[in-house]
Amino acid sequence: MAPSATEPFESQTATTSRVLVKPWSRPQPTTEDLEWAPLVKIDLSRFDEPGGKQELAKQLYDAVTRVGFWVVVNTGIDDERVLKQFSIGNTFFKEHLEEKRKNPCNFAEGEYFGYRENSRWIGDTGVKENIEMLNIPKAIPTYESEPKHEIVKENWEEISKFHRDVWEKVARKLFVLIAIILELPENYLADAHAYDEDSDDHLRYMIYNVRTQEEWDRAQAYSKGGHTDFGSLTLLFSQHVAGLQIRTPEGKWQYVKPVKGGITCNAADTLTFLTKGFVKSTVHRVVTPPADQLNIARLGLLYFSRPGDTTPMRPVPSPVLDRLGLLTPEDKDLNEPVVSGIEYVRARVKDVHHKTILDKREGTSFEFKGLKVQNYYN
């Protein structure tokens, strides 16, 4: 097996009780000539200008309904704060395994808070997944008792502020823009994903550890991992190791280019359910990095927004959806029983992650109480 790019520090706490967070900086971009997806760029500094939201909604329309991916810039979140979060994540992944294992994800219950170890085998390839992640719940009273790793406890004030700011400055505004597209009250979707309500939103530190080319080849010969995300919105902060690809509306796989100071965004399954497919949950995957980045770990910082305990997975009462003939009488019946956002997401997480071997899922789908999604995309 290839060595991890995150070998543990010998002793980060030898002279202090605190975990030393070493500064992390983005690696150099690849010099390879890759085929980049042309993604629209949404300037959120215009959001509060007169008519700004309406103009941004027009710019976002095609990305939300056809492409499914876009980039936001000028969010009001300083890059210094972003780099600090990357640094915390990078430091965590260098911790000894016994420390990381203290608070594992409870996949048996579909809960995604805590540490996910890179322990699953990829079928019969003899190769394990190279992904580790740490998922941190929202900083609200419901989750105060959730166990925290030492590095999270020590940096909680900064992490919790960043966590809420990402929702307020980015996710909330995107929900407003999408609501405008749907001709809904502006806060309709933001309220359905409200930060202070119970939901499985989380801030994620993630790393793709280094593999050899041969290990990448074996893993991807088994499965290239095309998938859609479980929740409503995914926000990916810019790093520089290429590998993320989206499947374009034309059916081509193209790379997603990091944008300086930008956040790459994509719509996900529950938002597609809520809009009867009008908002597109786009298929994407992570593939072998370019040759000049093969020996660099791909560190990630993401935010996932998911509908909560009080949000029924019933199509929204959008005049746009109605005009398109997408809403049925059952969709409009408020007495029709439906699953909540948190129920669906946890059922989906359990189905995908509560296993020790990553199995092939071509031709299969996941269905839960009337909601259905494909498990795998070529």
C-alpha positions in Angstrom: 0.0 0.0 0.0 1.1 3.5 -0.6 2.2 5.6 2.4 -0.2 8.1 3.7 0.6 11.7 3.1 -0.5 12.4 6.6 1.9 10.5 8.8 1.3 11.3 12.5 3.3 13.9 14.3 5.7 12.4 16.7 4.4 14.4 19.6 2.3 17.4 19.1 1.6 17.7 22.9 5.0 17.1 24.3 5.5 20.6 25.6 1.9 21.9 25.7 -1.5 20.6 26.5 -2.8 22.0 23.2 -2.6 20.5 19.8 -0.3 22.6 17.7 -2.1 23.7 14.5 0.6 24.1 11.8 -0.2 26.5 9.0 -1.3 24.8 5.7 -1.0 26.4 2.3 -2.4 25.4 -1.0 -0.1 23.3 -3.2 0.8 24.6 -6.7 -1.9 24.1 -9.3 -1.3 21.4 -11.9 0.5 22.4 -15.1 -1.3 19.7 -17.1 -3.8 20.8 -19.8 -7.0 19.4 -18.5 -10.5 19.8 -19.9 -12.2 22.2 -17.4 -16.0 22.5 -17.1 -17.2 26.0 -17.9 -19.0 27.0 -14.6 -20.9 30.2 -14.0 -19.4 32.5 -11.4 -21.9 34.2 -9.0 -20.6 37.4 -7.2 -22.3 37.4 -3.8 -21.1 40.9 -3.1 -24.0 42.0 -5.3 -26.7 40.2 -3.2 -27.8 43.2 -1.2 -27.6 45.7 -4.0 -31.0 47.1 -5.3 -32.2 44.4 -7.7 -29.0 42.4 -7.0 -30.8 39.2 -5.8 -33.0 39.1 -8.9 -30.0 39.6 -11.3 -28.0 36.9 -9.5 -31.0 34.5 -9.7 -31.1 35.0 -13.5 -27.4 34.3 -13.7 -27.8 31.1 -11.5 -30.8 29.7 -13.4 -29.0 27.6 -16.0 -26.5 26.3 -13.4 -29.2 25.2 -11.0 -31.6 23.7 -13.6 -29.2 22.2 -16.2 -25.6 22.0 -15.0 -25.9 21.6 -11.2 -22.5 23.1 -10.4 -21.4 26.7 -10.1 -18.9 28.9 -8.3 -19.5 31.8 -5.8 -17.0 34.5 -5.1 -16.8 37.6 -2.8 -18.6 35.8 -0.1 -17.4 38.0 2.8 -15.4 35.1 4.3 -11.7 36.0 4.4 -9.3 33.5 2.9 -7.2 33.7 6.0 -10.1 32.1 7.9 -10.5 29.5 5.2 -6.8 28.6 5.4 -7.1 28.3 9.2 -9.8 25.7 8.8 -7.8 23.8 6.2 -4.9 23.9 8.8 -7.1 22.5 11.5 -8.2 19.7 9.3 -4.7 18.9 8.1 -3.5 18.8 11.7 -6.3 16.5 12.7 -5.5 14.0 9.9 -1.9 13.8 11.2 -3.0 12.8 14.6 -2.5 9.2 15.8 -5.2 6.8 14.7 -6.3 6.1 18.3 -7.0 9.8 18.8 -9.0 10.0 15.5 -11.0 6.9 16.4 -12.3 8.4 19.7 -15.4 9.7 18.0 -16.4 7.6 15.0 -19.4 8.2 12.8 -22.4 6.1 13.9 -23.3 4.7 10.5 -25.5 2.0 12.1 -27.9 4.9 12.8 -27.2 6.8 9.7 -25.4 9.6 11.6 -22.5 11.3 9.9 -21.0 13.3 12.7 -17.5 12.4 13.8 -14.6 10.6 12.2 -14.8 8.3 9.1 -11.8 6.1 8.8 -10.3 4.9 5.5 -11.0 1.3 6.5 -13.3 -0.1 3.8 -12.0 -2.4 1.1 -12.9 -1.6 -2.5 -14.5 -4.9 -3.5 -11.9 -7.6 -4.2 -9.2 -5.2 -5.5 -6.9 -5.5 -2.4 -7.1 -1.7 -2.2 -8.8 0.3 0.6 -10.5 3.6 0.2 -8.1 6.5 0.7 -10.6 8.9 2.1 -10.7 10.1 5.7 -13.1 12.7 7.0 -14.2 14.5 10.1 -17.8 15.9 10.1 -18.7 18.6 12.6 -22.3 19.4 13.4 -23.9 22.8 13.7 -23.1 25.0 16.7 -26.6 24.8 18.1 -27.9 23.6 21.5 -29.1 20.2 20.1 -25.6 19.2 19.3 -23.7 20.5 22.3 -23.4 17.0 23.7 -22.0 15.6 20.5 -18.5 14.3 21.4 -15.6 16.4 20.0 -12.0 15.5 19.3 -9.4 17.5 21.3 -8.4 19.7 18.4 -12.1 20.6 17.8 -12.6 21.5 21.5 -9.5 23.7 21.5 -10.6 25.6 18.4 -14.3 25.5 18.9 -14.9 29.2 19.1 -13.3 29.7 15.7 -14.8 26.6 14.1 -18.3 27.3 15.3 -18.2 30.9 14.1 -16.9 29.8 10.7 -19.6 27.0 10.6 -22.4 29.5 11.1 -20.9 32.1 8.8 -20.7 29.7 5.9 -24.4 29.0 6.2 -25.4 32.6 6.7 -23.1 34.2 4.1 -23.3 31.5 1.4 -25.8 28.7 1.9 -28.7 31.0 3.0 -28.1 33.4 0.1 -28.1 30.6 -2.4 -31.4 29.2 -1.0 -32.8 32.7 -1.4 -31.7 32.9 -5.1 -33.1 29.4 -5.8 -36.4 30.4 -4.1 -36.6 33.5 -6.4 -36.0 31.2 -9.4 -38.9 29.1 -8.2 -41.1 32.1 -7.5 -41.4 31.2 -3.9 -41.2 33.6 -0.9 -37.5 34.6 -0.7 -36.9 32.8 2.6 -38.9 29.7 1.9 -35.9 27.4 1.2 -33.7 29.1 3.8 -36.3 28.5 6.4 -36.6 24.8 5.4 -32.9 24.5 6.0 -32.6 26.9 8.9 -29.3 26.8 10.8 -31.0 26.9 14.2 -33.2 23.9 13.5 -32.2 20.3 13.9 -30.6 18.9 10.8 -27.5 16.9 9.7 -25.7 19.9 8.2 -22.0 19.6 8.9 -18.6 21.2 8.2 -16.3 18.6 6.8 -12.5 18.2 6.9 -11.6 15.6 4.3 -8.5 14.1 2.8 -7.7 11.8 -0.1 -4.5 10.2 1.0 -1.7 9.5 -1.5 -1.9 6.3 -3.6 0.4 4.9 -6.2 -0.8 5.0 -9.8 -1.2 1.3 -9.7 -3.5 1.5 -6.7 -5.6 4.2 -8.3 -5.9 2.1 -11.5 -7.1 -1.0 -9.5 -9.6 1.0 -7.5 -11.0 2.8 -10.6 -11.1 -0.3 -12.7 -13.6 -1.6 -10.1 -15.6 1.6 -9.7 -15.1 5.2 -10.8 -17.5 6.4 -8.1 -19.9 8.6 -10.1 -22.5 9.8 -7.6 -24.8 12.5 -6.4 -24.8 14.1 -2.9 -27.4 13.2 -0.3 -28.5 16.6 1.0 -29.5 19.9 -0.6 -26.3 22.0 -1.2 -22.6 21.2 -1.1 -20.0 23.9 -0.8 -16.4 23.1 -1.6 -13.7 25.5 -0.6 -10.8 26.0 -3.1 -7.8 23.9 -2.9 -5.5 23.1 -5.8 -5.2 19.3 -6.3 -7.2 18.4 -9.4 -9.4 15.3 -9.5 -13.0 16.4 -9.1 -15.0 15.9 -12.3 -18.6 16.5 -13.2 -20.7 14.8 -15.8 -21.9 17.6 -18.1 -25.4 17.9 -19.5 -23.9 16.6 -22.7 -22.6 13.4 -20.9 -18.9 14.3 -20.9 -16.7 14.2 -17.8 -14.9 17.5 -17.2 -12.6 18.7 -14.4 -13.7 21.4 -11.9 -11.1 24.1 -11.8 -10.3 25.7 -8.4 -11.1 29.4 -8.4 -9.0 31.7 -6.3 -11.1 32.9 -3.3 -14.1 31.0 -4.7 -16.4 28.2 -3.4 -17.6 25.5 -5.8 -21.2 24.7 -5.2 -23.5 21.9 -6.3 -27.2 21.1 -5.8 -27.9 17.7 -4.3 -30.6 15.0 -4.0 -33.0 16.4 -1.4 -33.2 19.7 -3.3 -34.0 17.8 -6.4 -36.8 15.9 -4.6 -38.2 19.1 -3.2 -38.4 20.6 -6.7 -39.5 17.4 -8.6 -36.2 17.3 -10.6 -36.3 21.0 -11.6 -33.1 21.7 -9.6 -30.4 19.3 -10.9 -28.4 17.1 -8.5 -25.3 16.6 -10.7 -23.3 13.5 -11.0 -19.6 13.9 -10.0 -16.6 11.9 -9.0 -13.0 12.2 -7.9 -10.4 10.5 -10.1 -6.6 10.0 -10.1 -4.8 13.4 -9.7 -2.6 14.6 -12.6 0.9 13.2 -12.6 2.4 16.4 -11.2 0.1 16.1 -8.2 0.0 12.4 -7.7 2.1 12.5 -4.5 0.2 15.3 -2.9 -2.7 14.5 -0.5 -5.9 16.2 -1.6 -7.1 18.1 1.5 -10.7 19.3 1.4 -12.9 21.7 3.3 -16.6 21.4 2.7 -20.0 22.4 4.0 -23.1 20.3 3.5 -26.6 21.7 4.0 -29.4 19.2 4.6 -33.1 19.6 5.3 -34.0 19.0 8.9 -36.4 17.3 11.3 -39.2 19.8 10.7 -38.9 19.8 6.8 -41.2 17.4 5.1 -39.9 16.0 1.8 -42.9 17.3 -0.1 -42.5 19.2 -3.3 -42.5 22.9 -2.8 -45.6 24.9 -3.9 -43.7 26.7 -6.7 -45.7 28.4 -9.4 -42.9 27.5 -11.8 -43.3 23.8 -11.0 -47.0 24.1 -11.3 -46.9 25.8 -14.7 -44.5 23.0 -15.9 -47.0 20.4 -14.9 -44.6 18.8 -12.4 -46.9 19.0 -9.3 -49.5 16.3 -8.9 -52.6 16.5 -6.7 -50.8 14.3 -4.2 -47.9 16.7 -4.1 -50.3 19.5 -3.1 -52.1 17.5 -0.4 -50.7 18.6 2.9 -52.3 15.7 4.6 -50.4 13.2 2.5 -47.8 11.6 4.9 -44.2 12.2 3.8 -40.7 11.5 5.3 -38.8 14.3 7.0 -35.5 15.6 5.6 -33.5 14.1 8.5 -35.2 10.7 8.2 -34.3 10.4 4.5 -30.7 11.6 4.8 -30.0 9.2 7.7 -31.5 6.3 5.8 -29.3 7.1 2.8 -26.2 7.5 4.9 -26.8 4.1 6.5 -27.4 2.4 3.2 -24.2 3.8 1.7 -21.8 3.7 4.6 -22.8 1.0 7.1 -20.5 -1.7 5.5 -17.0 -2.9 5.5 -16.6 -3.5 1.8 -17.4 -1.0 -1.0 -19.6 -3.1 -3.3 -20.4 -2.5 -7.0 -23.7 -0.7 -7.4 -24.1 -0.4 -11.1 -27.8 -0.8 -12.1 -29.1 -0.4 -8.5 -31.0 2.3 -6.8 -31.9 3.4 -3.3 -35.5 3.9 -2.4 -37.0 5.2 0.9 -40.7 5.9 1.5 -41.3 7.1 -2.0 -38.0 8.8 -2.7 -35.7 7.1 -5.2 -32.2 7.8 -6.4 -29.6 5.9 -8.5 -26.7 4.5 -6.5 -24.1 4.7 -9.3 -23.4 6.6 -12.5 -20.9 5.7 -15.3 
